[in-house]
């Protein structure tokens, strides 16, 4: 799956609506005191896999006990846009390259 920068930009707006209350606006979840959420900029520290498909699955079906599933709220198209955003804030090698 190839992601575009444009998808990541749209994904960021969906991220800020759906994810920042637990993962913070920057994805690092350092300021959050309500949930011990994953640092989305550091996939090396994750439990549930860091490929695009794993990120999609964590969003769609949830991850662990406290990461809620979004399958009822978000379409697959929006979930993939959020995946593009999560990749875009992660390690440089996995960021979307295409415009
Ligand atoms: C209600 C709080 C909450 C919301 C909202 C939330 N998350 Fe999470 N998320 C968590 C917690 C807590 C974990 C850690 C779960 C664990 O390790 O057991 C997590 C884990 C994850 C993981 C898996 C990391 C790993 O270890 O593999 C990903 C990816 C992720 N979240 C992305 C997102 C995205 C993208 C959104 C928005 C669509 C989102 N989360 C919304 C709380 C939340």
Backbone and ligand atoms as CSV (ligand in chain L), in Angstrom:
chain,resi,resn,atom,element,x,y,z
A,1,UNK,N,N,0.865,-1.205,0.000
A,1,UNK,CA,C,0.000,0.000,0.000
A,1,UNK,C,C,0.894,1.245,0.000
A,2,UNK,N,N,0.700,2.094,-0.984
A,2,UNK,CA,C,1.473,3.344,-1.052
A,2,UNK,C,C,0.601,4.495,-0.562
A,3,UNK,N,N,1.135,5.262,0.333
A,3,UNK,CA,C,0.384,6.386,0.890
A,3,UNK,C,C,0.920,7.685,0.332
A,4,UNK,N,N,0.041,8.677,0.262
A,4,UNK,CA,C,0.463,9.987,-0.219
A,4,UNK,C,C,0.504,10.980,0.941
A,5,UNK,N,N,1.294,12.029,0.739
A,5,UNK,CA,C,1.312,13.145,1.693
A,5,UNK,C,C,-0.093,13.745,1.817
A,6,UNK,N,N,-0.795,13.804,0.686
A,6,UNK,CA,C,-2.142,14.400,0.710
A,6,UNK,C,C,-3.070,13.604,1.626
A,7,UNK,N,N,-2.963,12.262,1.587
A,7,UNK,CA,C,-3.792,11.434,2.477
A,7,UNK,C,C,-3.424,11.696,3.932
A,8,UNK,N,N,-2.122,11.879,4.196
A,8,UNK,CA,C,-1.683,12.130,5.567
A,8,UNK,C,C,-2.237,13.455,6.089
A,9,UNK,N,N,-2.327,14.447,5.209
A,9,UNK,CA,C,-2.845,15.751,5.625
A,9,UNK,C,C,-4.323,15.630,6.019
A,10,UNK,N,N,-5.101,14.910,5.205
A,10,UNK,CA,C,-6.517,14.698,5.544
A,10,UNK,C,C,-6.607,13.845,6.810
A,11,UNK,N,N,-5.747,12.818,6.884
A,11,UNK,CA,C,-5.745,11.935,8.043
A,11,UNK,C,C,-5.455,12.684,9.335
A,12,UNK,N,N,-4.606,13.684,9.263
A,12,UNK,CA,C,-4.284,14.456,10.470
A,12,UNK,C,C,-5.533,15.113,11.046
A,13,UNK,N,N,-6.395,15.642,10.185
A,13,UNK,CA,C,-7.599,16.298,10.711
A,13,UNK,C,C,-8.507,15.273,11.393
A,14,UNK,N,N,-8.596,14.066,10.835
A,14,UNK,CA,C,-9.393,13.017,11.492
A,14,UNK,C,C,-8.719,12.553,12.776
A,15,UNK,N,N,-7.393,12.493,12.760
A,15,UNK,CA,C,-6.641,12.129,13.964
A,15,UNK,C,C,-6.938,13.103,15.106
A,16,UNK,N,N,-6.916,14.399,14.787
A,16,UNK,CA,C,-7.099,15.407,15.846
A,16,UNK,C,C,-8.502,15.314,16.459
A,17,UNK,N,N,-9.472,14.882,15.662
A,17,UNK,CA,C,-10.835,14.735,16.184
A,17,UNK,C,C,-10.967,13.454,17.019
A,18,UNK,N,N,-10.370,12.358,16.550
A,18,UNK,CA,C,-10.670,11.042,17.131
A,18,UNK,C,C,-9.618,10.491,18.089
A,19,UNK,N,N,-8.417,10.964,18.018
A,19,UNK,CA,C,-7.307,10.287,18.704
A,19,UNK,C,C,-6.582,11.150,19.723
A,20,UNK,N,N,-6.636,12.453,19.564
A,20,UNK,CA,C,-5.741,13.269,20.389
A,20,UNK,C,C,-6.119,13.279,21.858
A,21,UNK,N,N,-7.368,12.943,22.215
A,21,UNK,CA,C,-7.687,12.965,23.648
A,21,UNK,C,C,-6.896,11.921,24.428
A,22,UNK,N,N,-6.427,10.899,23.743
A,22,UNK,CA,C,-5.590,9.893,24.417
A,22,UNK,C,C,-4.121,9.950,23.969
A,23,UNK,N,N,-3.881,10.181,22.674
A,23,UNK,CA,C,-2.504,10.111,22.159
A,23,UNK,C,C,-1.853,11.489,22.040
A,24,UNK,N,N,-2.582,12.567,22.394
A,24,UNK,CA,C,-2.112,13.953,22.279
A,24,UNK,C,C,-1.990,14.379,20.808
A,25,UNK,N,N,-2.005,15.696,20.606
A,25,UNK,CA,C,-1.976,16.232,19.241
A,25,UNK,C,C,-0.733,15.772,18.490
A,26,UNK,N,N,0.398,15.644,19.192
A,26,UNK,CA,C,1.644,15.256,18.519
A,26,UNK,C,C,1.837,13.742,18.446
A,27,UNK,N,N,0.896,12.961,19.004
A,27,UNK,CA,C,0.980,11.504,18.919
A,27,UNK,C,C,1.824,10.869,20.008
A,28,UNK,N,N,2.472,11.657,20.822
A,28,UNK,CA,C,3.449,11.075,21.748
A,28,UNK,C,C,2.838,10.654,23.088
A,29,UNK,N,N,1.637,11.160,23.398
A,29,UNK,CA,C,0.911,10.749,24.610
A,29,UNK,C,C,1.713,10.993,25.891
A,30,UNK,N,N,2.554,12.026,25.872
A,30,UNK,CA,C,3.356,12.297,27.066
A,30,UNK,C,C,2.586,13.108,28.093
A,31,UNK,N,N,1.701,14.014,27.614
A,31,UNK,CA,C,0.987,14.903,28.521
A,31,UNK,C,C,-0.257,14.234,29.095
A,32,UNK,N,N,-0.643,13.104,28.483
A,32,UNK,CA,C,-1.914,12.494,28.861
A,32,UNK,C,C,-1.820,11.799,30.212
A,33,UNK,N,N,-2.779,12.126,31.084
A,33,UNK,CA,C,-2.756,11.475,32.395
A,33,UNK,C,C,-3.925,10.507,32.571
A,34,UNK,N,N,-4.869,10.505,31.638
A,34,UNK,CA,C,-6.031,9.622,31.782
A,34,UNK,C,C,-5.770,8.220,31.241
A,35,UNK,N,N,-4.948,8.117,30.195
A,35,UNK,CA,C,-4.672,6.818,29.570
A,35,UNK,C,C,-3.169,6.657,29.369
A,36,UNK,N,N,-2.681,5.451,29.543
A,36,UNK,CA,C,-1.296,5.172,29.192
A,36,UNK,C,C,-1.328,4.703,27.749
A,37,UNK,N,N,-1.418,5.671,26.853
A,37,UNK,CA,C,-1.551,5.364,25.434
A,37,UNK,C,C,-0.173,5.257,24.798
A,38,UNK,N,N,-0.136,4.568,23.656
A,38,UNK,CA,C,1.141,4.352,22.962
A,38,UNK,C,C,1.674,5.669,22.408
A,39,UNK,N,N,2.992,5.809,22.390
A,39,UNK,CA,C,3.658,6.907,21.681
A,39,UNK,C,C,3.645,6.555,20.196
A,40,UNK,N,N,2.798,7.255,19.442
A,40,UNK,CA,C,2.612,6.884,18.029
A,40,UNK,C,C,3.790,7.291,17.156
A,41,UNK,N,N,4.732,8.040,17.694
A,41,UNK,CA,C,5.932,8.394,16.915
A,41,UNK,C,C,7.051,7.368,17.102
A,42,UNK,N,N,6.821,6.373,17.979
A,42,UNK,CA,C,7.876,5.402,18.314
A,42,UNK,C,C,7.393,3.969,18.127
A,43,UNK,N,N,7.167,3.543,16.854
A,43,UNK,CA,C,6.606,2.204,16.611
A,43,UNK,C,C,7.463,1.067,17.170
A,44,UNK,N,N,8.747,1.320,17.423
A,44,UNK,CA,C,9.591,0.279,18.010
A,44,UNK,C,C,9.151,-0.124,19.405
A,45,UNK,N,N,8.337,0.738,20.053
A,45,UNK,CA,C,7.884,0.451,21.418
A,45,UNK,C,C,6.498,-0.187,21.454
A,46,UNK,N,N,5.893,-0.423,20.296
A,46,UNK,CA,C,4.513,-0.918,20.295
A,46,UNK,C,C,4.419,-2.426,20.511
A,47,UNK,N,N,3.190,-2.876,20.874
A,47,UNK,CA,C,2.938,-4.309,21.076
A,47,UNK,C,C,2.244,-4.973,19.902
A,48,UNK,N,N,1.405,-4.215,19.187
A,48,UNK,CA,C,0.455,-4.845,18.261
A,48,UNK,C,C,0.856,-4.723,16.803
A,49,UNK,N,N,2.134,-4.470,16.537
A,49,UNK,CA,C,2.634,-4.434,15.175
A,49,UNK,C,C,2.641,-3.030,14.609
A,50,UNK,N,N,3.595,-2.763,13.712
A,50,UNK,CA,C,3.766,-1.388,13.237
A,50,UNK,C,C,3.666,-1.252,11.718
A,51,UNK,N,N,3.305,-2.332,11.010
A,51,UNK,CA,C,3.076,-2.179,9.567
A,51,UNK,C,C,1.794,-1.379,9.363
A,52,UNK,N,N,1.599,-0.892,8.138
A,52,UNK,CA,C,0.370,-0.146,7.838
A,52,UNK,C,C,-0.862,-0.985,8.174
A,53,UNK,N,N,-0.808,-2.281,7.848
A,53,UNK,CA,C,-1.968,-3.139,8.116
A,53,UNK,C,C,-2.206,-3.309,9.622
A,54,UNK,N,N,-1.124,-3.390,10.392
A,54,UNK,CA,C,-1.279,-3.476,11.844
A,54,UNK,C,C,-1.904,-2.192,12.411
A,55,UNK,N,N,-1.465,-1.048,11.909
A,55,UNK,CA,C,-2.017,0.224,12.409
A,55,UNK,C,C,-3.507,0.306,12.057
A,56,UNK,N,N,-3.808,-0.080,10.813
A,56,UNK,CA,C,-5.216,-0.123,10.384
A,56,UNK,C,C,-6.033,-1.009,11.336
A,57,UNK,N,N,-5.494,-2.190,11.639
A,57,UNK,CA,C,-6.204,-3.141,12.493
A,57,UNK,C,C,-6.368,-2.600,13.913
A,58,UNK,N,N,-5.323,-1.942,14.449
A,58,UNK,CA,C,-5.427,-1.369,15.799
A,58,UNK,C,C,-6.521,-0.303,15.853
A,59,UNK,N,N,-6.646,0.491,14.772
A,59,UNK,CA,C,-7.678,1.538,14.748
A,59,UNK,C,C,-9.058,0.905,14.565
A,60,UNK,N,N,-9.165,0.004,13.615
A,60,UNK,CA,C,-10.480,-0.551,13.288
A,60,UNK,C,C,-11.027,-1.433,14.417
A,61,UNK,N,N,-10.153,-2.286,14.976
A,61,UNK,CA,C,-10.633,-3.286,15.937
A,61,UNK,C,C,-10.193,-3.018,17.368
A,62,UNK,N,N,-9.375,-1.958,17.580
A,62,UNK,CA,C,-8.864,-1.677,18.911
A,62,UNK,C,C,-7.564,-2.434,19.164
A,63,UNK,N,N,-6.907,-2.060,20.273
A,63,UNK,CA,C,-5.633,-2.693,20.634
A,63,UNK,C,C,-5.566,-2.736,22.151
A,64,UNK,N,N,-5.442,-3.922,22.702
A,64,UNK,CA,C,-5.402,-4.030,24.156
A,64,UNK,C,C,-6.754,-3.664,24.771
A,65,UNK,N,N,-6.760,-3.390,26.054
A,65,UNK,CA,C,-8.022,-3.164,26.754
A,65,UNK,C,C,-8.510,-1.729,26.655
A,66,UNK,N,N,-7.602,-0.776,26.438
A,66,UNK,CA,C,-8.006,0.631,26.531
A,66,UNK,C,C,-8.058,1.371,25.211
A,67,UNK,N,N,-7.595,0.768,24.160
A,67,UNK,CA,C,-7.652,1.402,22.836
A,67,UNK,C,C,-8.943,0.953,22.175
A,68,UNK,N,N,-9.899,1.894,22.029
A,68,UNK,CA,C,-11.225,1.483,21.544
A,68,UNK,C,C,-11.250,1.168,20.049
A,69,UNK,N,N,-12.128,0.270,19.602
A,69,UNK,CA,C,-12.307,0.044,18.165
A,69,UNK,C,C,-13.077,1.210,17.528
A,70,UNK,N,N,-12.708,1.535,16.303
A,70,UNK,CA,C,-13.379,2.638,15.595
A,70,UNK,C,C,-14.193,2.129,14.413
A,71,UNK,N,N,-14.450,0.817,14.355
A,71,UNK,CA,C,-15.123,0.287,13.161
A,71,UNK,C,C,-16.527,0.843,12.978
A,72,UNK,N,N,-17.176,1.239,14.068
A,72,UNK,CA,C,-18.521,1.797,13.931
A,72,UNK,C,C,-18.501,3.273,13.534
A,73,UNK,N,N,-17.422,3.971,13.881
A,73,UNK,CA,C,-17.376,5.427,13.664
A,73,UNK,C,C,-16.713,5.835,12.361
A,74,UNK,N,N,-15.678,5.109,11.943
A,74,UNK,CA,C,-14.846,5.583,10.836
A,74,UNK,C,C,-14.908,4.634,9.647
A,75,UNK,N,N,-15.044,5.208,8.446
A,75,UNK,CA,C,-15.007,4.401,7.225
A,75,UNK,C,C,-13.587,3.900,6.989
A,76,UNK,N,N,-13.457,2.849,6.165
A,76,UNK,CA,C,-12.120,2.343,5.834
A,76,UNK,C,C,-11.272,3.437,5.184
A,77,UNK,N,N,-11.891,4.261,4.338
A,77,UNK,CA,C,-11.129,5.320,3.678
A,77,UNK,C,C,-10.511,6.259,4.715
A,78,UNK,N,N,-11.305,6.646,5.714
A,78,UNK,CA,C,-10.793,7.550,6.755
A,78,UNK,C,C,-9.729,6.844,7.598
A,79,UNK,N,N,-9.958,5.563,7.922
A,79,UNK,CA,C,-8.944,4.837,8.706
A,79,UNK,C,C,-7.612,4.817,7.963
A,80,UNK,N,N,-7.637,4.548,6.644
A,80,UNK,CA,C,-6.368,4.532,5.887
A,80,UNK,C,C,-5.724,5.913,5.864
A,81,UNK,N,N,-6.532,6.976,5.818
A,81,UNK,CA,C,-5.954,8.329,5.861
A,81,UNK,C,C,-5.268,8.562,7.208
A,82,UNK,N,N,-5.899,8.052,8.291
A,82,UNK,CA,C,-5.267,8.192,9.610
A,82,UNK,C,C,-3.985,7.358,9.672
A,83,UNK,N,N,-3.999,6.166,9.053
A,83,UNK,CA,C,-2.770,5.358,8.979
A,83,UNK,C,C,-1.659,6.175,8.301
A,84,UNK,N,N,-2.001,6.852,7.194
A,84,UNK,CA,C,-0.993,7.672,6.487
A,84,UNK,C,C,-0.435,8.743,7.422
A,85,UNK,N,N,-1.306,9.361,8.229
A,85,UNK,CA,C,-0.831,10.369,9.191
A,85,UNK,C,C,0.080,9.749,10.241
A,86,UNK,N,N,-0.309,8.587,10.782
A,86,UNK,CA,C,0.519,7.944,11.815
A,86,UNK,C,C,1.894,7.589,11.225
A,87,UNK,N,N,1.918,7.066,9.993
A,87,UNK,CA,C,3.213,6.781,9.355
A,87,UNK,C,C,4.019,8.066,9.176
A,88,UNK,N,N,3.312,9.153,8.890
A,88,UNK,CA,C,3.987,10.424,8.592
A,88,UNK,C,C,4.627,11.066,9.828
A,89,UNK,N,N,4.169,10.692,11.032
A,89,UNK,CA,C,4.790,11.236,12.250
A,89,UNK,C,C,5.799,10.238,12.832
A,90,UNK,N,N,5.957,9.087,12.168
A,90,UNK,CA,C,6.878,8.065,12.638
A,90,UNK,C,C,8.266,8.215,12.017
A,91,UNK,N,N,9.047,7.141,12.061
A,91,UNK,CA,C,10.409,7.187,11.524
A,91,UNK,C,C,10.419,7.629,10.061
A,92,UNK,N,N,11.437,8.379,9.697
A,92,UNK,CA,C,11.517,8.969,8.354
A,92,UNK,C,C,11.342,7.922,7.251
A,93,UNK,N,N,11.928,6.744,7.428
A,93,UNK,CA,C,11.898,5.730,6.368
A,93,UNK,C,C,10.487,5.257,6.048
A,94,UNK,N,N,9.561,5.354,6.998
A,94,UNK,CA,C,8.207,4.867,6.705
A,94,UNK,C,C,7.233,5.987,6.344
A,95,UNK,N,N,7.706,7.221,6.255
A,95,UNK,CA,C,6.789,8.327,5.912
A,95,UNK,C,C,6.389,8.267,4.447
A,96,UNK,N,N,5.129,8.670,4.139
A,96,UNK,CA,C,4.710,8.711,2.738
A,96,UNK,C,C,5.639,9.612,1.915
A,97,UNK,N,N,6.013,9.131,0.724
A,97,UNK,CA,C,6.943,9.891,-0.118
A,97,UNK,C,C,6.218,10.644,-1.227
A,98,UNK,N,N,5.131,10.014,-1.734
A,98,UNK,CA,C,4.468,10.634,-2.886
A,98,UNK,C,C,3.677,11.844,-2.441
A,99,UNK,N,N,3.510,12.797,-3.387
A,99,UNK,CA,C,2.654,13.960,-3.116
A,99,UNK,C,C,1.208,13.501,-3.041
L,1,LIG,C1,C,-9.705,6.266,24.814
L,1,LIG,C2,C,-8.296,6.513,24.534
L,1,LIG,C3,C,-7.781,6.224,23.149
L,1,LIG,C4,C,-8.253,6.697,21.957
L,1,LIG,C5,C,-9.440,7.621,21.710
L,1,LIG,C6,C,-7.357,6.197,20.946
L,1,LIG,N1,N,-6.388,5.411,21.508
L,1,LIG,FE1,FE,-4.916,4.415,20.534
L,1,LIG,N2,N,-4.377,3.518,22.256
L,1,LIG,C7,C,-4.857,3.844,23.509
L,1,LIG,C8,C,-4.160,3.051,24.502
L,1,LIG,C9,C,-4.390,3.129,26.015
L,1,LIG,C10,C,-3.269,2.223,23.803
L,1,LIG,C11,C,-2.309,1.186,24.397
L,1,LIG,C12,C,-3.027,-0.159,24.463
L,1,LIG,C13,C,-2.161,-1.202,25.065
L,1,LIG,O1,O,-0.926,-1.144,24.937
L,1,LIG,O2,O,-2.731,-2.116,25.687
L,1,LIG,C14,C,-3.435,2.535,22.388
L,1,LIG,C15,C,-2.772,1.896,21.360
L,1,LIG,C16,C,-2.791,2.310,20.048
L,1,LIG,C17,C,-2.060,1.698,18.974
L,1,LIG,C18,C,-1.275,0.391,19.071
L,1,LIG,C19,C,0.135,0.599,19.554
L,1,LIG,C20,C,0.770,-0.755,19.783
L,1,LIG,O3,O,1.277,-0.963,20.895
L,1,LIG,O4,O,0.776,-1.580,18.854
L,1,LIG,C21,C,-2.261,2.443,17.856
L,1,LIG,C22,C,-1.653,2.224,16.480
L,1,LIG,C23,C,-3.159,3.510,18.222
L,1,LIG,N3,N,-3.478,3.386,19.557
L,1,LIG,C24,C,-3.619,4.479,17.379
L,1,LIG,C25,C,-4.736,5.267,17.651
L,1,LIG,C26,C,-5.394,6.104,16.661
L,1,LIG,C27,C,-4.877,6.335,15.263
L,1,LIG,C28,C,-6.500,6.624,17.278
L,1,LIG,C29,C,-7.598,7.451,16.644
L,1,LIG,C30,C,-8.303,6.834,15.530
L,1,LIG,C31,C,-6.514,6.152,18.643
L,1,LIG,N4,N,-5.424,5.337,18.824
L,1,LIG,C32,C,-7.474,6.479,19.596
L,1,LIG,C33,C,-5.839,4.756,23.796
L,1,LIG,C34,C,-6.622,5.409,22.850
